[in-house]
Amino acid sequence: MYLIRGIKNIDLYQTKFSDISTVATIGNFDGLHLGHQQIIQTMQREAEDLGLKKLILFTEPHAQEFFAEAAGIQSFKPPRIFPWQEKVRRMKELNVEFAFFLKFNQQLRS
């Protein structure tokens, strides 16, 4: 799996893999419950049918966590099931080729 961390690294990804097309999904994928598994399975089927690689885009921290901190409401922060390293490990097990972690901050919010 190729891990892309931060918007600054997207240029490197595009340069290195310019000839590769992907099917992508966006989500937090914390805990990989049945809904998450369904999304990933759908992505895997699409990738196989179209001959594409798989890419998952994560935001870190969770958007809900960002907004809770911005509002000063710590009790609204969602609990974490998996740290990002565990998410990467799980996605690797599911044969996802690319994981892109984008920092959820004020710039992204805008």
Biopython code that builds the backbone (N, CA, C, O; Angstrom):
import numpy as np
from Bio.PDB.StructureBuilder import StructureBuilder

atoms = [
    (1, "MET", "N", (0.839, -1.179, 0.000)),
    (1, "MET", "CA", (0.000, 0.000, 0.000)),
    (1, "MET", "C", (0.880, 1.236, 0.000)),
    (1, "MET", "O", (1.896, 1.300, 0.692)),
    (2, "TYR", "N", (0.469, 2.212, -0.788)),
    (2, "TYR", "CA", (1.179, 3.483, -0.835)),
    (2, "TYR", "C", (0.403, 4.473, 0.022)),
    (2, "TYR", "O", (-0.781, 4.716, -0.214)),
    (3, "LEU", "N", (1.068, 5.037, 1.007)),
    (3, "LEU", "CA", (0.449, 5.957, 1.956)),
    (3, "LEU", "C", (0.806, 7.389, 1.587)),
    (3, "LEU", "O", (1.980, 7.731, 1.444)),
    (4, "ILE", "N", (-0.212, 8.219, 1.435)),
    (4, "ILE", "CA", (-0.021, 9.633, 1.119)),
    (4, "ILE", "C", (-0.502, 10.418, 2.334)),
    (4, "ILE", "O", (-1.674, 10.341, 2.701)),
    (5, "ARG", "N", (0.392, 11.166, 2.953)),
    (5, "ARG", "CA", (0.011, 11.926, 4.144)),
    (5, "ARG", "C", (0.130, 13.407, 3.854)),
    (5, "ARG", "O", (1.231, 13.935, 3.693)),
    (6, "GLY", "N", (-1.007, 14.071, 3.788)),
    (6, "GLY", "CA", (-1.025, 15.513, 3.634)),
    (6, "GLY", "C", (-1.109, 15.971, 2.198)),
    (6, "GLY", "O", (-0.638, 15.301, 1.279)),
    (7, "ILE", "N", (-1.714, 17.114, 2.029)),
    (7, "ILE", "CA", (-1.936, 17.690, 0.706)),
    (7, "ILE", "C", (-0.624, 17.989, -0.015)),
    (7, "ILE", "O", (-0.570, 17.969, -1.245)),
    (8, "LYS", "N", (0.431, 18.267, 0.749)),
    (8, "LYS", "CA", (1.725, 18.578, 0.138)),
    (8, "LYS", "C", (2.292, 17.390, -0.634)),
    (8, "LYS", "O", (3.091, 17.570, -1.554)),
    (9, "ASN", "N", (1.887, 16.189, -0.268)),
    (9, "ASN", "CA", (2.417, 14.991, -0.920)),
    (9, "ASN", "C", (1.600, 14.533, -2.124)),
    (9, "ASN", "O", (1.966, 13.563, -2.787)),
    (10, "ILE", "N", (0.509, 15.214, -2.406)),
    (10, "ILE", "CA", (-0.318, 14.796, -3.538)),
    (10, "ILE", "C", (0.421, 14.976, -4.861)),
    (10, "ILE", "O", (0.223, 14.191, -5.789)),
    (11, "ASP", "N", (1.267, 15.995, -4.959)),
    (11, "ASP", "CA", (2.045, 16.190, -6.192)),
    (11, "ASP", "C", (2.994, 15.022, -6.437)),
    (11, "ASP", "O", (3.135, 14.555, -7.567)),
    (12, "LEU", "N", (3.638, 14.556, -5.379)),
    (12, "LEU", "CA", (4.533, 13.403, -5.500)),
    (12, "LEU", "C", (3.748, 12.176, -5.955)),
    (12, "LEU", "O", (4.193, 11.440, -6.836)),
    (13, "TYR", "N", (2.592, 11.961, -5.358)),
    (13, "TYR", "CA", (1.727, 10.843, -5.751)),
    (13, "TYR", "C", (1.364, 10.949, -7.233)),
    (13, "TYR", "O", (1.464, 9.970, -7.971)),
    (14, "GLN", "N", (0.944, 12.141, -7.664)),
    (14, "GLN", "CA", (0.544, 12.326, -9.063)),
    (14, "GLN", "C", (1.712, 12.109, -10.020)),
    (14, "GLN", "O", (1.531, 11.569, -11.111)),
    (15, "THR", "N", (2.899, 12.525, -9.617)),
    (15, "THR", "CA", (4.079, 12.331, -10.457)),
    (15, "THR", "C", (4.449, 10.854, -10.535)),
    (15, "THR", "O", (4.705, 10.322, -11.616)),
    (16, "LYS", "N", (4.472, 10.206, -9.390)),
    (16, "LYS", "CA", (4.904, 8.816, -9.319)),
    (16, "LYS", "C", (3.900, 7.848, -9.951)),
    (16, "LYS", "O", (4.289, 6.828, -10.519)),
    (17, "PHE", "N", (2.612, 8.173, -9.848)),
    (17, "PHE", "CA", (1.574, 7.249, -10.310)),
    (17, "PHE", "C", (0.664, 7.880, -11.364)),
    (17, "PHE", "O", (-0.532, 7.595, -11.398)),
    (18, "SER", "N", (1.215, 8.725, -12.212)),
    (18, "SER", "CA", (0.405, 9.442, -13.200)),
    (18, "SER", "C", (-0.304, 8.514, -14.185)),
    (18, "SER", "O", (-1.325, 8.886, -14.763)),
    (19, "ASP", "N", (0.228, 7.325, -14.376)),
    (19, "ASP", "CA", (-0.363, 6.388, -15.333)),
    (19, "ASP", "C", (-1.373, 5.433, -14.702)),
    (19, "ASP", "O", (-1.892, 4.545, -15.377)),
    (20, "ILE", "N", (-1.654, 5.611, -13.410)),
    (20, "ILE", "CA", (-2.560, 4.711, -12.700)),
    (20, "ILE", "C", (-3.877, 5.427, -12.419)),
    (20, "ILE", "O", (-3.896, 6.539, -11.892)),
    (21, "SER", "N", (-4.967, 4.771, -12.778)),
    (21, "SER", "CA", (-6.299, 5.298, -12.477)),
    (21, "SER", "C", (-6.862, 4.545, -11.278)),
    (21, "SER", "O", (-6.574, 3.367, -11.068)),
    (22, "THR", "N", (-7.664, 5.250, -10.506)),
    (22, "THR", "CA", (-8.191, 4.651, -9.280)),
    (22, "THR", "C", (-9.698, 4.832, -9.178)),
    (22, "THR", "O", (-10.295, 5.702, -9.812)),
    (23, "VAL", "N", (-10.277, 3.984, -8.364)),
    (23, "VAL", "CA", (-11.630, 4.182, -7.869)),
    (23, "VAL", "C", (-11.434, 4.527, -6.394)),
    (23, "VAL", "O", (-10.639, 3.890, -5.704)),
    (24, "ALA", "N", (-12.157, 5.530, -5.916)),
    (24, "ALA", "CA", (-11.892, 6.039, -4.570)),
    (24, "ALA", "C", (-13.163, 6.125, -3.744)),
    (24, "ALA", "O", (-14.273, 6.215, -4.268)),
    (25, "THR", "N", (-12.963, 6.096, -2.451)),
    (25, "THR", "CA", (-14.036, 6.355, -1.508)),
    (25, "THR", "C", (-13.481, 7.236, -0.400)),
    (25, "THR", "O", (-12.284, 7.227, -0.115)),
    (26, "ILE", "N", (-14.363, 7.984, 0.209)),
    (26, "ILE", "CA", (-13.986, 8.897, 1.286)),
    (26, "ILE", "C", (-14.721, 8.471, 2.542)),
    (26, "ILE", "O", (-15.919, 8.189, 2.507)),
    (27, "GLY", "N", (-13.996, 8.426, 3.651)),
    (27, "GLY", "CA", (-14.654, 8.094, 4.909)),
    (27, "GLY", "C", (-13.678, 8.050, 6.054)),
    (27, "GLY", "O", (-12.468, 8.185, 5.874)),
    (28, "ASN", "N", (-14.230, 7.857, 7.241)),
    (28, "ASN", "CA", (-13.386, 7.747, 8.421)),
    (28, "ASN", "C", (-12.978, 6.297, 8.657)),
    (28, "ASN", "O", (-11.860, 6.028, 9.094)),
    (29, "PHE", "N", (-13.868, 5.381, 8.373)),
    (29, "PHE", "CA", (-13.604, 3.943, 8.474)),
    (29, "PHE", "C", (-13.016, 3.552, 9.826)),
    (29, "PHE", "O", (-12.071, 2.767, 9.899)),
    (30, "ASP", "N", (-13.573, 4.094, 10.871)),
    (30, "ASP", "CA", (-13.130, 3.777, 12.223)),
    (30, "ASP", "C", (-13.916, 2.574, 12.722)),
    (30, "ASP", "O", (-15.117, 2.672, 12.970)),
    (31, "GLY", "N", (-13.251, 1.459, 12.868)),
    (31, "GLY", "CA", (-13.886, 0.256, 13.374)),
    (31, "GLY", "C", (-14.319, -0.725, 12.297)),
    (31, "GLY", "O", (-14.534, -1.902, 12.588)),
    (32, "LEU", "N", (-14.450, -0.268, 11.065)),
    (32, "LEU", "CA", (-14.849, -1.116, 9.937)),
    (32, "LEU", "C", (-16.112, -1.932, 10.219)),
    (32, "LEU", "O", (-16.106, -3.157, 10.106)),
    (33, "HIS", "N", (-17.186, -1.245, 10.585)),
    (33, "HIS", "CA", (-18.462, -1.920, 10.815)),
    (33, "HIS", "C", (-19.041, -2.398, 9.478)),
    (33, "HIS", "O", (-18.426, -2.199, 8.431)),
    (34, "LEU", "N", (-20.202, -3.016, 9.510)),
    (34, "LEU", "CA", (-20.771, -3.613, 8.301)),
    (34, "LEU", "C", (-21.001, -2.592, 7.185)),
    (34, "LEU", "O", (-20.816, -2.908, 6.010)),
    (35, "GLY", "N", (-21.399, -1.380, 7.543)),
    (35, "GLY", "CA", (-21.579, -0.340, 6.526)),
    (35, "GLY", "C", (-20.274, 0.002, 5.830)),
    (35, "GLY", "O", (-20.232, 0.158, 4.610)),
    (36, "HIS", "N", (-19.200, 0.117, 6.620)),
    (36, "HIS", "CA", (-17.874, 0.375, 6.043)),
    (36, "HIS", "C", (-17.473, -0.770, 5.117)),
    (36, "HIS", "O", (-16.970, -0.548, 4.016)),
    (37, "GLN", "N", (-17.699, -1.984, 5.576)),
    (37, "GLN", "CA", (-17.328, -3.150, 4.782)),
    (37, "GLN", "C", (-18.076, -3.172, 3.453)),
    (37, "GLN", "O", (-17.513, -3.541, 2.423)),
    (38, "GLN", "N", (-19.347, -2.775, 3.482)),
    (38, "GLN", "CA", (-20.144, -2.732, 2.248)),
    (38, "GLN", "C", (-19.577, -1.704, 1.267)),
    (38, "GLN", "O", (-19.478, -1.973, 0.070)),
    (39, "ILE", "N", (-19.208, -0.534, 1.775)),
    (39, "ILE", "CA", (-18.625, 0.512, 0.925)),
    (39, "ILE", "C", (-17.331, 0.010, 0.282)),
    (39, "ILE", "O", (-17.112, 0.189, -0.916)),
    (40, "ILE", "N", (-16.486, -0.615, 1.088)),
    (40, "ILE", "CA", (-15.202, -1.109, 0.581)),
    (40, "ILE", "C", (-15.408, -2.241, -0.426)),
    (40, "ILE", "O", (-14.713, -2.303, -1.441)),
    (41, "GLN", "N", (-16.361, -3.136, -0.150)),
    (41, "GLN", "CA", (-16.648, -4.216, -1.102)),
    (41, "GLN", "C", (-17.149, -3.668, -2.437)),
    (41, "GLN", "O", (-16.778, -4.167, -3.500)),
    (42, "THR", "N", (-17.992, -2.640, -2.375)),
    (42, "THR", "CA", (-18.481, -2.008, -3.602)),
    (42, "THR", "C", (-17.322, -1.395, -4.379)),
    (42, "THR", "O", (-17.239, -1.533, -5.600)),
    (43, "MET", "N", (-16.422, -0.712, -3.657)),
    (43, "MET", "CA", (-15.248, -0.127, -4.295)),
    (43, "MET", "C", (-14.387, -1.225, -4.932)),
    (43, "MET", "O", (-13.888, -1.060, -6.045)),
    (44, "GLN", "N", (-14.218, -2.339, -4.223)),
    (44, "GLN", "CA", (-13.408, -3.433, -4.745)),
    (44, "GLN", "C", (-14.018, -4.023, -6.019)),
    (44, "GLN", "O", (-13.297, -4.326, -6.970)),
    (45, "ARG", "N", (-15.337, -4.184, -6.039)),
    (45, "ARG", "CA", (-16.003, -4.708, -7.242)),
    (45, "ARG", "C", (-15.830, -3.753, -8.421)),
    (45, "ARG", "O", (-15.517, -4.172, -9.535)),
    (46, "GLU", "N", (-16.039, -2.471, -8.160)),
    (46, "GLU", "CA", (-15.879, -1.468, -9.222)),
    (46, "GLU", "C", (-14.448, -1.474, -9.765)),
    (46, "GLU", "O", (-14.229, -1.434, -10.976)),
    (47, "ALA", "N", (-13.487, -1.524, -8.852)),
    (47, "ALA", "CA", (-12.078, -1.528, -9.265)),
    (47, "ALA", "C", (-11.772, -2.751, -10.122)),
    (47, "ALA", "O", (-11.092, -2.651, -11.143)),
    (48, "GLU", "N", (-12.277, -3.899, -9.701)),
    (48, "GLU", "CA", (-12.034, -5.130, -10.459)),
    (48, "GLU", "C", (-12.711, -5.068, -11.832)),
    (48, "GLU", "O", (-12.108, -5.425, -12.844)),
    (49, "ASP", "N", (-13.956, -4.616, -11.855)),
    (49, "ASP", "CA", (-14.697, -4.539, -13.124)),
    (49, "ASP", "C", (-14.042, -3.580, -14.114)),
    (49, "ASP", "O", (-14.050, -3.827, -15.320)),
    (50, "LEU", "N", (-13.479, -2.495, -13.608)),
    (50, "LEU", "CA", (-12.911, -1.455, -14.471)),
    (50, "LEU", "C", (-11.392, -1.549, -14.627)),
    (50, "LEU", "O", (-10.791, -0.783, -15.380)),
    (51, "GLY", "N", (-10.777, -2.492, -13.910)),
    (51, "GLY", "CA", (-9.326, -2.639, -13.980)),
    (51, "GLY", "C", (-8.575, -1.484, -13.329)),
    (51, "GLY", "O", (-7.522, -1.069, -13.814)),
    (52, "LEU", "N", (-9.120, -0.968, -12.232)),
    (52, "LEU", "CA", (-8.525, 0.182, -11.550)),
    (52, "LEU", "C", (-7.959, -0.218, -10.194)),
    (52, "LEU", "O", (-8.278, -1.282, -9.665)),
    (53, "LYS", "N", (-7.124, 0.639, -9.646)),
    (53, "LYS", "CA", (-6.596, 0.471, -8.294)),
    (53, "LYS", "C", (-7.576, 1.113, -7.313)),
    (53, "LYS", "O", (-8.450, 1.886, -7.705)),
    (54, "LYS", "N", (-7.416, 0.781, -6.034)),
    (54, "LYS", "CA", (-8.316, 1.287, -5.000)),
    (54, "LYS", "C", (-7.619, 2.331, -4.133)),
    (54, "LYS", "O", (-6.475, 2.145, -3.717)),
    (55, "LEU", "N", (-8.330, 3.441, -3.865)),
    (55, "LEU", "CA", (-7.810, 4.523, -3.037)),
    (55, "LEU", "C", (-8.857, 4.900, -1.999)),
    (55, "LEU", "O", (-10.033, 5.068, -2.321)),
    (56, "ILE", "N", (-8.421, 5.030, -0.753)),
    (56, "ILE", "CA", (-9.311, 5.502, 0.314)),
    (56, "ILE", "C", (-8.764, 6.815, 0.833)),
    (56, "ILE", "O", (-7.580, 6.939, 1.143)),
    (57, "LEU", "N", (-9.654, 7.795, 0.921)),
    (57, "LEU", "CA", (-9.306, 9.111, 1.452)),
    (57, "LEU", "C", (-9.873, 9.230, 2.861)),
    (57, "LEU", "O", (-11.078, 9.108, 3.081)),
    (58, "PHE", "N", (-8.973, 9.472, 3.806)),
    (58, "PHE", "CA", (-9.352, 9.682, 5.202)),
    (58, "PHE", "C", (-9.105, 11.139, 5.559)),
    (58, "PHE", "O", (-8.209, 11.773, 5.001)),
    (59, "THR", "N", (-9.888, 11.670, 6.479)),
    (59, "THR", "CA", (-9.535, 12.964, 7.063)),
    (59, "THR", "C", (-9.128, 12.715, 8.505)),
    (59, "THR", "O", (-9.691, 11.862, 9.190)),
    (60, "GLU", "N", (-8.155, 13.463, 8.942)),
    (60, "GLU", "CA", (-7.615, 13.319, 10.297)),
    (60, "GLU", "C", (-7.338, 14.711, 10.837)),
    (60, "GLU", "O", (-6.581, 15.448, 10.206)),
    (61, "PRO", "N", (-7.897, 15.109, 11.947)),
    (61, "PRO", "CA", (-8.794, 14.325, 12.791)),
    (61, "PRO", "C", (-10.170, 14.177, 12.137)),
    (61, "PRO", "O", (-10.452, 14.781, 11.102)),
    (62, "HIS", "N", (-10.996, 13.379, 12.752)),
    (62, "HIS", "CA", (-12.380, 13.217, 12.324)),
    (62, "HIS", "C", (-13.026, 14.600, 12.280)),
    (62, "HIS", "O", (-12.786, 15.419, 13.168)),
    (63, "ALA", "N", (-13.837, 14.871, 11.264)),
    (63, "ALA", "CA", (-14.466, 16.190, 11.127)),
    (63, "ALA", "C", (-15.248, 16.572, 12.380)),
    (63, "ALA", "O", (-15.205, 17.725, 12.811)),
    (64, "GLN", "N", (-15.952, 15.624, 12.959)),
    (64, "GLN", "CA", (-16.728, 15.897, 14.174)),
    (64, "GLN", "C", (-15.805, 16.324, 15.316)),
    (64, "GLN", "O", (-16.158, 17.193, 16.113)),
    (65, "GLU", "N", (-14.637, 15.719, 15.392)),
    (65, "GLU", "CA", (-13.653, 16.084, 16.411)),
    (65, "GLU", "C", (-13.153, 17.510, 16.180)),
    (65, "GLU", "O", (-13.011, 18.282, 17.128)),
    (66, "PHE", "N", (-12.889, 17.854, 14.937)),
    (66, "PHE", "CA", (-12.433, 19.201, 14.604)),
    (66, "PHE", "C", (-13.467, 20.237, 15.031)),
    (66, "PHE", "O", (-13.126, 21.227, 15.679)),
    (67, "PHE", "N", (-14.723, 20.014, 14.673)),
    (67, "PHE", "CA", (-15.763, 20.990, 14.992)),
    (67, "PHE", "C", (-16.029, 21.072, 16.491)),
    (67, "PHE", "O", (-16.316, 22.155, 17.003)),
    (68, "ALA", "N", (-15.940, 19.959, 17.200)),
    (68, "ALA", "CA", (-16.119, 19.974, 18.655)),
    (68, "ALA", "C", (-15.019, 20.800, 19.311)),
    (68, "ALA", "O", (-15.289, 21.608, 20.199)),
    (69, "GLU", "N", (-13.781, 20.597, 18.873)),
    (69, "GLU", "CA", (-12.668, 21.372, 19.429)),
    (69, "GLU", "C", (-12.809, 22.849, 19.091)),
    (69, "GLU", "O", (-12.547, 23.707, 19.934)),
    (70, "ALA", "N", (-13.219, 23.150, 17.870)),
    (70, "ALA", "CA", (-13.388, 24.545, 17.453)),
    (70, "ALA", "C", (-14.464, 25.241, 18.277)),
    (70, "ALA", "O", (-14.371, 26.439, 18.546)),
    (71, "ALA", "N", (-15.483, 24.488, 18.676)),
    (71, "ALA", "CA", (-16.573, 25.051, 19.475)),
    (71, "ALA", "C", (-16.297, 24.960, 20.971)),
    (71, "ALA", "O", (-17.074, 25.471, 21.777)),
    (72, "GLY", "N", (-15.193, 24.310, 21.347)),
    (72, "GLY", "CA", (-14.864, 24.149, 22.765)),
    (72, "GLY", "C", (-15.766, 23.164, 23.479)),
    (72, "GLY", "O", (-15.975, 23.274, 24.687)),
    (73, "ILE", "N", (-16.302, 22.203, 22.744)),
    (73, "ILE", "CA", (-17.222, 21.212, 23.313)),
    (73, "ILE", "C", (-16.541, 19.848, 23.279)),
    (73, "ILE", "O", (-16.747, 19.082, 22.338)),
    (74, "GLN", "N", (-15.760, 19.545, 24.258)),
    (74, "GLN", "CA", (-14.992, 18.297, 24.267)),
    (74, "GLN", "C", (-15.886, 17.065, 24.349)),
    (74, "GLN", "O", (-15.506, 15.999, 23.866)),
    (75, "SER", "N", (-17.064, 17.191, 24.952)),
    (75, "SER", "CA", (-17.939, 16.028, 25.120)),
    (75, "SER", "C", (-18.512, 15.533, 23.787)),
    (75, "SER", "O", (-19.045, 14.425, 23.736)),
    (76, "PHE", "N", (-18.419, 16.310, 22.719)),
    (76, "PHE", "CA", (-18.946, 15.913, 21.422)),
    (76, "PHE", "C", (-17.895, 15.222, 20.550)),
    (76, "PHE", "O", (-18.195, 14.809, 19.430)),
    (77, "LYS", "N", (-16.681, 15.097, 21.051)),
    (77, "LYS", "CA", (-15.646, 14.421, 20.271)),
    (77, "LYS", "C", (-15.994, 12.937, 20.152)),
    (77, "LYS", "O", (-16.268, 12.289, 21.162)),
    (78, "PRO", "N", (-15.987, 12.398, 18.951)),
    (78, "PRO", "CA", (-16.316, 10.979, 18.810)),
    (78, "PRO", "C", (-15.204, 10.108, 19.394)),
    (78, "PRO", "O", (-14.026, 10.450, 19.293)),
    (79, "PRO", "N", (-15.576, 8.996, 19.998)),
    (79, "PRO", "CA", (-14.533, 8.088, 20.505)),
    (79, "PRO", "C", (-13.792, 7.454, 19.334)),
    (79, "PRO", "O", (-14.364, 7.235, 18.266)),
    (80, "ARG", "N", (-12.530, 7.166, 19.547)),
    (80, "ARG", "CA", (-11.707, 6.517, 18.514)),
    (80, "ARG", "C", (-11.698, 5.014, 18.756)),
    (80, "ARG", "O", (-11.477, 4.552, 19.875)),
    (81, "ILE", "N", (-11.939, 4.270, 17.704)),
    (81, "ILE", "CA", (-11.823, 2.818, 17.783)),
    (81, "ILE", "C", (-10.441, 2.402, 17.289)),
    (81, "ILE", "O", (-9.750, 1.615, 17.936)),
    (82, "PHE", "N", (-10.044, 2.944, 16.131)),
    (82, "PHE", "CA", (-8.733, 2.638, 15.561)),
    (82, "PHE", "C", (-7.900, 3.906, 15.438)),
    (82, "PHE", "O", (-8.412, 4.932, 14.990)),
    (83, "PRO", "N", (-6.628, 3.859, 15.826)),
    (83, "PRO", "CA", (-5.725, 4.952, 15.440)),
    (83, "PRO", "C", (-5.458, 4.818, 13.933)),
    (83, "PRO", "O", (-5.741, 3.777, 13.340)),
    (84, "TRP", "N", (-4.916, 5.868, 13.326)),
    (84, "TRP", "CA", (-4.731, 5.841, 11.868)),
    (84, "TRP", "C", (-3.843, 4.694, 11.414)),
    (84, "TRP", "O", (-4.035, 4.162, 10.321)),
    (85, "GLN", "N", (-2.866, 4.300, 12.244)),
    (85, "GLN", "CA", (-1.967, 3.210, 11.855)),
    (85, "GLN", "C", (-2.734, 1.894, 11.699)),
    (85, "GLN", "O", (-2.444, 1.093, 10.810)),
    (86, "GLU", "N", (-3.713, 1.688, 12.576)),
    (86, "GLU", "CA", (-4.527, 0.473, 12.491)),
    (86, "GLU", "C", (-5.420, 0.509, 11.253)),
    (86, "GLU", "O", (-5.637, -0.520, 10.614)),
    (87, "LYS", "N", (-5.931, 1.671, 10.919)),
    (87, "LYS", "CA", (-6.739, 1.799, 9.699)),
    (87, "LYS", "C", (-5.909, 1.403, 8.479)),
    (87, "LYS", "O", (-6.390, 0.689, 7.599)),
    (88, "VAL", "N", (-4.673, 1.866, 8.432)),
    (88, "VAL", "CA", (-3.785, 1.533, 7.317)),
    (88, "VAL", "C", (-3.558, 0.028, 7.264)),
    (88, "VAL", "O", (-3.621, -0.575, 6.193)),
    (89, "ARG", "N", (-3.297, -0.575, 8.408)),
    (89, "ARG", "CA", (-3.069, -2.025, 8.457)),
    (89, "ARG", "C", (-4.291, -2.780, 7.932)),
    (89, "ARG", "O", (-4.161, -3.717, 7.145)),
    (90, "ARG", "N", (-5.464, -2.368, 8.371)),
    (90, "ARG", "CA", (-6.696, -3.039, 7.936)),
    (90, "ARG", "C", (-6.936, -2.861, 6.434)),
    (90, "ARG", "O", (-7.345, -3.798, 5.750)),
    (91, "MET", "N", (-6.684, -1.671, 5.937)),
    (91, "MET", "CA", (-6.877, -1.425, 4.506)),
    (91, "MET", "C", (-5.890, -2.239, 3.675)),
    (91, "MET", "O", (-6.215, -2.719, 2.589)),
    (92, "LYS", "N", (-4.683, -2.384, 4.207)),
    (92, "LYS", "CA", (-3.673, -3.217, 3.545)),
    (92, "LYS", "C", (-4.174, -4.659, 3.432)),
    (92, "LYS", "O", (-4.029, -5.301, 2.392)),
    (93, "GLU", "N", (-4.769, -5.155, 4.529)),
    (93, "GLU", "CA", (-5.320, -6.513, 4.536)),
    (93, "GLU", "C", (-6.424, -6.672, 3.495)),
    (93, "GLU", "O", (-6.638, -7.763, 2.967)),
    (94, "LEU", "N", (-7.123, -5.577, 3.205)),
    (94, "LEU", "CA", (-8.210, -5.601, 2.228)),
    (94, "LEU", "C", (-7.721, -5.292, 0.808)),
    (94, "LEU", "O", (-8.523, -5.081, -0.102)),
    (95, "ASN", "N", (-6.405, -5.269, 0.635)),
    (95, "ASN", "CA", (-5.776, -5.044, -0.673)),
    (95, "ASN", "C", (-6.088, -3.683, -1.285)),
    (95, "ASN", "O", (-6.193, -3.551, -2.504)),
    (96, "VAL", "N", (-6.235, -2.674, -0.433)),
    (96, "VAL", "CA", (-6.374, -1.304, -0.920)),
    (96, "VAL", "C", (-4.966, -0.824, -1.264)),
    (96, "VAL", "O", (-4.057, -0.928, -0.440)),
    (97, "GLU", "N", (-4.782, -0.303, -2.467)),
    (97, "GLU", "CA", (-3.439, 0.066, -2.924)),
    (97, "GLU", "C", (-2.967, 1.433, -2.437)),
    (97, "GLU", "O", (-1.767, 1.644, -2.257)),
    (98, "PHE", "N", (-3.904, 2.372, -2.219)),
    (98, "PHE", "CA", (-3.527, 3.736, -1.837)),
    (98, "PHE", "C", (-4.397, 4.230, -0.687)),
    (98, "PHE", "O", (-5.612, 4.030, -0.681)),
    (99, "ALA", "N", (-3.764, 4.875, 0.281)),
    (99, "ALA", "CA", (-4.475, 5.529, 1.385)),
    (99, "ALA", "C", (-3.984, 6.967, 1.454)),
    (99, "ALA", "O", (-2.781, 7.217, 1.530)),
    (100, "PHE", "N", (-4.909, 7.899, 1.426)),
    (100, "PHE", "CA", (-4.581, 9.321, 1.445)),
    (100, "PHE", "C", (-5.166, 9.929, 2.711)),
    (100, "PHE", "O", (-6.384, 9.970, 2.885)),
    (101, "PHE", "N", (-4.292, 10.399, 3.591)),
    (101, "PHE", "CA", (-4.720, 11.061, 4.825)),
    (101, "PHE", "C", (-4.621, 12.561, 4.630)),
    (101, "PHE", "O", (-3.538, 13.102, 4.406)),
    (102, "LEU", "N", (-5.748, 13.217, 4.715)),
    (102, "LEU", "CA", (-5.827, 14.655, 4.546)),
    (102, "LEU", "C", (-6.163, 15.283, 5.891)),
    (102, "LEU", "O", (-7.139, 14.897, 6.535)),
    (103, "LYS", "N", (-5.362, 16.246, 6.312)),
    (103, "LYS", "CA", (-5.590, 16.896, 7.603)),
    (103, "LYS", "C", (-6.856, 17.746, 7.530)),
    (103, "LYS", "O", (-6.971, 18.647, 6.699)),
    (104, "PHE", "N", (-7.802, 17.438, 8.417)),
    (104, "PHE", "CA", (-9.020, 18.244, 8.489)),
    (104, "PHE", "C", (-8.705, 19.455, 9.344)),
    (104, "PHE", "O", (-8.542, 19.349, 10.560)),
    (105, "ASN", "N", (-8.623, 20.603, 8.698)),
    (105, "ASN", "CA", (-8.286, 21.843, 9.402)),
    (105, "ASN", "C", (-9.159, 22.972, 8.858)),
    (105, "ASN", "O", (-10.072, 22.743, 8.065)),
    (106, "GLN", "N", (-8.865, 24.169, 9.292)),
    (106, "GLN", "CA", (-9.653, 25.325, 8.873)),
    (106, "GLN", "C", (-9.630, 25.503, 7.356)),
    (106, "GLN", "O", (-10.647, 25.847, 6.754)),
    (107, "GLN", "N", (-8.482, 25.272, 6.745)),
    (107, "GLN", "CA", (-8.364, 25.414, 5.289)),
    (107, "GLN", "C", (-9.267, 24.422, 4.565)),
    (107, "GLN", "O", (-9.965, 24.795, 3.621)),
    (108, "LEU", "N", (-9.262, 23.171, 4.993)),
    (108, "LEU", "CA", (-10.105, 22.162, 4.351)),
    (108, "LEU", "C", (-11.581, 22.466, 4.602)),
    (108, "LEU", "O", (-12.421, 22.295, 3.720)),
    (109, "ARG", "N", (-11.874, 22.910, 5.789)),
    (109, "ARG", "CA", (-13.250, 23.251, 6.152)),
    (109, "ARG", "C", (-13.820, 24.295, 5.199)),
    (109, "ARG", "O", (-14.995, 24.248, 4.837)),
    (110, "SER", "N", (-12.975, 25.233, 4.801)),
    (110, "SER", "CA", (-13.427, 26.307, 3.915)),
    (110, "SER", "C", (-13.652, 25.756, 2.539)),
    (110, "SER", "O", (-14.037, 26.495, 1.633)),
]
sb = StructureBuilder()
sb.init_structure("model")
sb.init_model(0)
sb.init_chain("A")
sb.init_seg("    ")
for serial, (resi, resn, name, xyz) in enumerate(atoms, 1):
    if name == "N":
        sb.init_residue(resn, " ", resi, " ")
    sb.init_atom(name, np.array(xyz, "f"), 0.0, 1.0, " ", f" {name:<3s}", serial, name[0])
structure = sb.get_structure()
